[in-house]
Amino acid sequence: MITKGIKKLNTFKLGYVSLLMCFILISCSGKRVDCDTCDRSGRITCPQCMGEGQAKCIYCGGEGRIDCASCDGRGREHCDWCAGDGQMDCRKCNTSGKTAGGQPCKTCEGTGSRRCNICSGSGGDACKTCRGAGKKSCEDCEGGGMGTCSTCDGERSIRCIRCNGNRFYFERETP
């Protein structure tokens, strides 16, 4: 829908430019020169895609994959109990690592923290969205890494900049 609107706008601009060129043709006192930039074709190779019609996807940078939004690219969902550390504070010794009698705590073995019972020390489960990969296929380019060139709209060439697609231009005569 947007592309059609842009094409209509470009068609209007082309009509206006053509009308302007007719005015210039009638009133110009310069010398008509065949355009050698486009070899009189009126079109040049698209400088963005180099005539391929496609360019790197701007969303994924051409990789075809993006970081998973659910796990921020980590591949794991944080365990809510240990905040993803895999360790929890030892409640028996109040994180001191020692019992009331000054002996090393048997629950945490004197460290003040213990392995999380919920995630078994892993920090969380594999992300369900990306299945632990941390990345997912780019929806914009469907994982291909390439998209239609925005400069030439996939047509591989653009209107010649020098002659504006007219195949010739006017060169002012110098006295």
Summary of the structure (lengths in Angstrom):
residues: 175
radius of gyration: 32.8
end to end distance: 51.9
largest distance: 107.6
contacts: 461
relative contact order: 0.25
helix: 15%
strand: 23%
